[in-house]
Amino acid sequence: MKKFGCSKNFAVTALVAAMSLSGLAQAGVSDKDILNDQMTVEDVVSNGLGPRGQRFSPLDMINTETVEQMRPVWAFSFGGEKQRGQESQPMVKDGVMYVTASYSRVFAVDTKTGEELWEYNARLPDGIMPCCDVINRGVALYDDLVIFGTLDAKMVALDAKTGKVKWKKKIADYKAGYSITAAPLLVNGKLITGVSGGEFGIVGKVEAYDAKTGDILWTRPTVEGHMGYIWKDGKKTENGISGGKAGETWPGDLWKSGGAATWLGGTYDPDTNLMFFGTGNPAPWNSHMRPGDNLFSSSRLAIDPDTGKIVWHFQTTPHDGWDYDGVNELISFDYKANGKTVKAAATADRNGFMYVLNRENGDFIRGFPFVDEITWAKGLDKNGRPIYDETMRPGNPTAGEDGKKGSVVRAVPSFLGGKNWMPMAYNQQTELFYVPSNEWAMDIWNEPTAYKKGAAYLGAGFTISALNDSHIGVLRAMDPKTGKEVWRYQNYAPLWGGALTTAGNLVFIGTPEGYLKGFNAKTGELKYEFNTGSGIVGSPITWKQDGEQYISVVSGWGGAVPLWGGEVAKRVKHLNQGGSVWTFKLPKS
């Protein structure tokens, strides 16, 4: 571990000082801390500011009246040459920030001064195969551990005080295309993780480990036909086939390399004791090779955290032919209808539709477009199933003259989605969702392909283009009860970072142009902006320390857009990469 511009003794002194900021010795993170994270404003100990992932804070010191006075108080650099794709959400506990950076790095930083306390660099092999940049979206905190996933598909637990490795587990084979980019989920002492790699024909899965020891507890494949397992007293026992039977919605043996990667991680609802994980595209992209719904790809799954059983599922894009992954976060929220409380959950899908579901049983409540144009489907039926326009499905290459390329279609949204990974936020006061979205199209066609371990498994080609000269990114305030857009902010470049909303009637989001922007949550009026020097593709957080409200965001341009964006990538080719954490508060006077 390298120290950042300081001696070992100074680093230890800084750590002790940070631990005593609250006047208490540093305490480990408990299950109760995680469950109460949204309301305990002195820390941030879960991805999403609470297990439901609402990204809402009750803090209001920084509000529409005061935010214009907000200013940076420190900036911390990740350093080195690894300045690519900084998509992390920081965590804060007892005056220490824990934040990941590109290439599977973790930093502990003093939240008062911005001084580095320790750094951990994973030793990555040469053969890693991340599809969409060398990013990492954050850590999990539990007891005295800082836990995160690596690009070579390992899970690593570090000592929160020193950064020393406490345990390390191999989750999957990186040589087959697996990796981990999402922040793990903690549920009642269980560390829950998904996997990335859908473009390599892997088999998606969700797994639970003992957070303190790293011992595996259960595994649940997310492609129909694969056996799940549970470990009791150290003994591996069959726990039922996902979907009950192999090949019901898949032809032949394609389920054996079916994709459905769980690459974004999940949320947890204490009311129902259910975890919600999204699944990615079926493999290959060429849908003519795999007629059927291809369960459980492009779906939301409700999973029992104690057993790993799939309790219900909702498939947003059956027989996906456009790479409309269903991984986007499913956020639990309650609302009143006809005098009753509805236990709902909402998700904004890559396919351009936003869905509101009953989170107890997965029943479809309503669905509506949240983008300006959708061409691949004519709408949704009464059960939320898309009504396909089959003329908009990429053509079968075997039907072409040369058998090498199917007919090209112009599909909207592009495969990068009406919304991609960037998490939306839900404000309990306005009862609105704030959705980072993008307006773009793609020309897409199918090609023949075959599975080979560790090789790209697409069977498709594509180009991406903007729908408008003036903008691609749109931050939308959406009413989940009516499906109406309340306000919007349009951005020239694509939006690729997460949202934060607060009781101060504010919404914060970063832009590829480098700005942290703050909006009036009710009206959309721009109230604040500050340029961090590199594009923001991370998710902001806020917390209270020494009686003051702080806001932090990771800055560092990268991610999927410059790698996969085609014509769109030209809009951002001039942007500089970076790697830093910026922290803001109001002046004391």
Buried (B, 14 or more C-beta within 10 A) or exposed (E): BEBBEBEEEEBBEBBEBBBEBBEEEBEEBEBEBBBBBBEBBBBBBBBBBBBBBBBBBBBBBBBBEBBEEBEBBBBBBBBBEBBBBBBBBBBBBBBBBBBBBBBBBBBBBBBBBBBBBBBBBBEBEEEBBBBBBBBBBBBBBBBBBBBBBBBBBBBBBBBBBBBEEBBEBEBBBBBBBBBBBBBBBBBBBBBBBBBBBBBBBBBBBBBBBBBBEBEBBBBBBBBBBBEBBBBEEEEEEEBBBBBEEBBEBBEEEBBBBBBBBBBBBBBBBBEBEBBBBBBBBBBBBBBBBBEBBBBBBBBBBBBBBBBBBBBBBBBBBBBBBBBBBBBBBBBBBEBEEEEEEBBBBBBBBBBBBBBBBBBBEBEBBBBBBBBBEBBBBEEBEEEBBBEBBEEBBBBBBEEBEEEEBBBBBBBBBBBBBBBBBBBBBBBBBBBBBBBBBBBBBBBBBBBBBEBEEBBBBBBBBBBBBBBEEEBBBBBBBBBBBEBEBBBBBBBBBBBBBBBBBBBBBBBBBBBBBBBBBBBBBBEBEEBBBBEBEBBBBBBBBBBBBBEBBBBBBBBBBBBBBBBBBBBBBEBBEEBEBBBBBBBBBBEEE
